[in-house]
């Protein structure tokens, strides 16, 4: 592996590791009611934000790795028992759908995202320069590569983690 590919791998692993570390921090110590609290009737709550960041990462990394998502392959869909179709990931969900989210076990968030992180890290470890440069969507200009998609996945996860951290701050101020 050349120095540039090693540097890219190390940066990606560090960045995704920060998301992995942040997920338990944002949910730990909160009650189910606090995880489901919404700042207003149309806002997302912590539970949905963390689930969605893990689901989008899971689906997109599974696609890049040509594997089934952890959500389906490892039975997370059954453990969460959400009132959504098995392939739901949160994109374009209505306020009512977000409001129907339930939490059976708050510990599931960190466990599920940990599984997703492990799959993400395994993919990153396997990539070489050719792997990062592989075009996965030629419809864009420039075409989307594996590397670009990983940055997009990371960007989305970081945004949703930040949103969840903000809502947690609001929850804590309510105490």
N, C-alpha and C positions, 0 to 999 in steps of 0.2 A: 504494500500500500504506500503510495507516495505521500510526501509531507502535507500537501494541500488536502488530500482526502482524509488523512489522519486528523488534521486540524478541523475539518468540517465535521467529522464524526465526533470529536471531543466537544465541539461547540453544541452540536445537536443533543448529545447525551446530557450535557450540563443544563441546557435550556429545558429539555423535557423533564429532567430531574427536579428542577425548581417547581414545575407544575405538580409532580408527584409529591413533593414535600409540602406544597401549599394546600392540597386537598384535605388531608386530615386536620391541618391547622384551622381551616375555615369551618369545619363541622364539629370538631371535638368540643365536648362540654355543652352543646346546645340540646335542648329538649326537642321533641318532635314538633311541638307547637312553634318553637322558635325557628326551626328549620323550614316550616311551612308558612311563616309570617310573611305577608306581602306589604310593602310600603303603601300601596294603594291597590284598588281592585284589579287593575290591569298589569301590575308589575310582576316580575318573576321573583320567586323566593329562592333561598339558598339551595334547598333540596333540588329544585328543578335545574338551576344553573349548574350545579356540580354534576348532576346526572347528564345533562346535555353536553357539557364539556368532555366528559368521559365517552359518551356515545359517539359524538362526532369524531373524536380521536380514534376510537375503536373502529368505526366503520371505514374511515379513510385509510388508516394503517392496514387494516385487513385487505382492503382493495389493492393497496400497493404491494402487499406481500402475497397476493393471490391466495388468501386463506379466508375461512369463515370467521366472522367477528367473535370475540370473546363473549359478547352478549348472548349469542346463540350457542356457540360451541361449548362454552363452559357453564351454561345453565344460569347465567345472571338474569336473564329474562324471567325465569321462574322464581328465583330468589327475591327479586324486587316485586313481582306480582303487580305491575302497574296496569291501569285500565286503558292501555294503548295496544295497538297491534304489535306483534313481535319485532317488526322491522322499524318501528318508530325511533326517531333520534332527536326530535325536538324542532327541526326546521319547520317554520311556518305554522307552528301550533297556535291555536287561539287562546285567549285569556281563560276561557272556560276549560280548555284542555289542560292548561298549566294548573288551574285551580283544582282539577280532579286528581292531581298527583298525590300519592300516599306514601308514607314511610313506615315500613314494618320494623326495620332495624337500622338506626342511624350509622352503625358500623359498616354497613354495606358499601357506602360511598367510597371510603378509603380502600376497602378490599377490592372492589370492582376496578377503581382507577389504578390500583397497584397492579392488577392483572393486565390491564390495558398498557400501562407503562412498560411492563416487562416485555410485552409483544412489540411495543414501539422500539425499545432498546435493542431487542434481538434483530429487528429489521435494520436499524441503523448500523449495527455491528457487521451485518452482511454486505452493506453497500460499499462498492468501490466507485471510482470516478465515473465509469460507464453507467453504473446503477443510478447515481445521482442525476446524470444527464439524460437518462432514458425518458423519452417523450411519452406522456400518458394522455395528453389531450391536445391534438394538433389544431383544434378549432380556434385557438387564441393566437394573438400575435404580440409577443413571441409565444410559441407553444409552451404548454405547461409540462414541466419535467417533474420527476420524483422529488428532486431537491426543492423546487418551488412549492410543490404540494405540501411537503413536510413543514416548510416555513409557514404556509397558510394554516395548517392544522395547529401549529404552535401558537400562531397569532390569535386564532379563535379561542384556544384553551386559555391563553393568558388574559384575554379580555374578559371571558366569563369568570375566571377565578377572581380577577379584580372586582367585577361586579358583585360576586358572592361575598368578597371581603368587605365591600362597602355596605351591603345589606347587613352583614354580621355586625358592623359598627353601629348601624341603626338599631338592631335588636338589642345590643348591649346597652345602648343609651336609654332604651325603654325600661330597663330593669329597675 
